[in-house]
């Protein structure tokens, strides 16, 4: 099987959840049935949303590219980045190494197209940086799906969940999330993407129904299969 290299630390708890997802999703009867993983938790990486706002994309690109090369040199065959906003700079990573880089945004949009054919409008819960970059807007529109984002009031709630709560080590307020959930459904969203890995942490802390597509879980599934592992439920 191939070795997975993860550029993590954005945030650290999200990387922990990603690792747990990979283990939990893998059909394994022994240690050797799991894929090999090299996880670099680069917690000192500058904030990605701030970098977009301040026009520091090239700096972030250089840092991510350097991380990818470190993982490649350590033996990684495939690179994954469990941070949605960082995908604004994924071009720099792809240019820096001669191994595949899994695009979480594209994989998630394709997953929605494949598994939610009835979804005409999909909500995007993400950082201001991810929304400003239009990552999911573009990926969904290319597949004939209408993207929908919260209004300013609800987006402030989303950002508070991400930065003031999850990144600060809290579990995340179910009441805050419920206000956003109500808004998405009231405005005709057929599904919604958890397009920030801190919201993936929220899902790990609280039970969410299948209305929500967790981009990090999609990434984890794809990484297992690309590296040669078997997902639970796969036909043998």
C-alpha positions in Angstrom: 0.0 0.0 0.0 1.0 3.6 -0.5 2.0 6.0 2.3 -0.2 9.0 3.0 1.4 12.3 4.0 -0.8 14.8 5.8 -0.1 18.5 6.2 -1.9 19.1 9.4 -2.0 21.4 12.4 -4.7 23.7 10.8 -6.0 23.2 13.5 -4.4 20.4 15.5 -7.6 19.0 16.8 -8.9 18.8 13.3 -5.8 16.8 12.3 -6.5 14.4 15.2 -10.1 13.9 14.0 -8.8 13.3 10.5 -6.5 10.6 11.7 -9.3 9.0 13.7 -11.6 9.1 10.7 -9.0 7.2 8.6 -8.7 4.5 11.2 -12.4 4.3 11.8 -13.2 4.0 8.1 -10.7 1.3 7.3 -11.8 -2.3 7.2 -8.9 -3.8 9.2 -8.6 -7.0 11.2 -4.9 -6.3 12.1 -2.4 -3.4 12.2 -1.1 -4.3 8.8 -4.5 -3.7 7.1 -4.2 0.0 7.9 -2.5 2.5 5.6 0.9 4.0 6.6 0.6 7.7 7.5 3.1 10.5 8.0 1.4 13.4 9.8 3.1 16.8 10.0 1.2 19.0 12.5 2.4 22.5 11.4 0.4 24.4 14.1 2.5 27.5 13.6 1.2 28.0 10.1 -0.2 31.5 9.7 -4.0 31.8 9.7 -5.3 31.0 6.3 -8.3 33.4 6.3 -6.0 36.3 7.4 -3.6 35.4 4.7 -6.3 35.7 2.0 -7.5 39.0 3.4 -4.0 40.4 3.6 -2.9 39.2 0.2 -0.2 36.9 1.7 -1.1 33.9 -0.6 2.4 33.5 -1.9 3.8 33.2 1.6 1.3 30.5 2.5 1.9 28.7 -0.8 5.6 28.5 -0.1 5.1 27.2 3.4 2.6 24.5 2.3 4.9 23.5 -0.6 7.9 23.2 1.8 5.7 20.9 4.0 4.8 18.8 1.0 8.4 18.3 0.1 9.3 17.3 3.6 6.5 14.6 3.6 7.6 13.4 0.1 11.2 13.1 1.3 10.0 11.2 4.3 8.4 8.6 2.0 4.9 9.9 1.4 3.3 8.8 -1.9 0.2 11.0 -1.7 -0.4 14.4 0.0 -3.6 15.4 1.8 -4.4 18.8 3.5 -7.2 18.6 6.0 -7.8 22.4 5.9 -10.4 23.7 3.4 -9.1 27.3 3.3 -5.6 26.1 2.5 -6.9 24.8 -0.8 -6.8 28.4 -2.0 -3.0 27.7 -2.2 -3.1 24.1 -3.3 -1.6 25.1 -6.7 1.7 25.8 -4.9 1.7 22.3 -3.4 0.8 20.6 -6.7 3.7 22.4 -8.4 6.2 21.6 -5.7 6.0 17.8 -5.7 5.7 15.0 -8.3 3.2 13.0 -6.3 -0.6 13.3 -6.2 -2.2 16.0 -4.0 -5.8 15.1 -3.1 -8.1 18.1 -3.6 -10.7 18.0 -0.7 -12.9 20.6 -2.4 -13.1 18.8 -5.7 -13.6 15.4 -4.1 -16.4 16.8 -1.9 -18.2 18.4 -4.8 -17.9 15.2 -6.8 -19.2 13.2 -3.8 -22.3 15.4 -3.6 -22.9 15.0 -7.3 -22.6 11.2 -7.0 -24.6 10.6 -3.8 -27.0 13.5 -3.7 -28.3 13.7 -7.3 -31.5 15.5 -6.1 -29.5 18.3 -4.5 -30.1 21.5 -6.5 -29.0 24.0 -3.8 -26.2 23.2 -1.3 -25.2 25.3 1.6 -21.6 26.1 2.4 -20.5 26.4 6.0 -16.9 27.7 5.9 -14.5 30.4 7.0 -14.7 33.9 5.5 -11.5 33.0 3.6 -12.9 29.9 2.0 -16.0 31.8 1.0 -14.0 34.8 -0.4 -11.9 32.4 -2.5 -15.0 30.9 -4.0 -13.6 27.4 -3.7 -16.8 25.5 -3.2 -18.8 28.0 -5.3 -16.8 27.1 -8.4 -16.6 23.3 -7.7 -20.4 23.0 -7.2 -21.4 25.3 -10.1 -19.2 23.2 -12.5 -21.3 20.3 -11.5 -24.6 22.1 -12.0 -25.3 22.6 -8.3 -26.3 26.1 -6.9 -24.1 27.1 -3.9 -25.7 29.0 -1.0 -23.9 30.8 1.8 -25.2 32.2 5.1 -26.1 35.9 5.4 -23.8 38.2 7.4 -25.6 37.5 10.7 -25.3 33.7 10.3 -21.8 33.8 8.9 -20.7 35.6 12.1 -22.1 32.6 14.0 -20.2 30.2 11.8 -17.0 32.1 12.4 -17.6 32.2 16.1 -18.1 28.4 16.1 -14.9 28.0 14.3 -12.6 30.5 16.0 -14.1 31.4 19.4 -15.3 27.9 20.2 -13.7 24.9 18.4 -10.2 26.4 17.9 -10.4 27.5 21.6 -10.8 23.9 22.7 -14.6 24.0 23.3 -17.1 21.5 22.0 -19.1 24.1 20.1 -22.6 25.4 20.8 -25.5 23.3 19.5 -27.7 26.3 19.9 -25.5 28.4 17.6 -25.3 25.6 15.1 -29.1 25.1 15.2 -29.6 28.8 14.2 -27.5 28.3 11.1 -29.1 24.9 10.3 -32.6 26.5 10.5 -31.5 29.3 8.1 -30.1 26.9 5.5 -33.2 24.7 5.5 -35.5 27.7 5.4 -33.7 29.0 2.3 -34.2 25.8 0.4 -30.9 24.0 0.7 -31.2 20.3 0.0 -27.9 19.6 1.7 -24.9 21.5 3.2 -21.2 21.1 3.3 -19.1 21.2 6.5 -16.4 23.1 4.6 -14.1 23.8 7.5 -12.3 21.1 9.5 -13.3 22.8 12.8 -16.8 22.1 11.8 -15.7 18.5 11.2 -14.6 18.6 14.8 -18.1 19.9 15.7 -19.6 16.9 14.0 -17.3 14.6 15.9 -18.5 16.2 19.2 -22.2 16.3 18.2 -24.4 14.0 16.2 -25.4 15.5 12.9 -27.7 13.8 10.4 -27.0 13.0 6.7 -28.1 16.5 5.6 -24.5 17.5 6.2 -21.6 16.4 4.0 -18.4 16.5 6.0 -15.6 17.4 3.6 -12.9 16.0 5.9 -14.7 12.7 6.0 -14.9 12.6 2.2 -11.1 13.4 2.2 -10.4 10.6 4.6 -12.4 8.0 2.6 -10.6 9.0 -0.6 -7.2 8.8 1.0 -7.8 5.3 2.3 -8.8 4.0 -1.1 -6.1 5.9 -3.0 -3.5 4.4 -0.7 -4.8 0.8 -1.2 -6.8 0.4 2.0 -10.3 -1.1 2.1 -13.2 0.9 3.4 -15.7 -0.7 5.8 -18.7 -1.8 3.7 -16.7 -2.4 0.5 -17.7 -5.5 -1.4 -15.1 -8.2 -1.0 
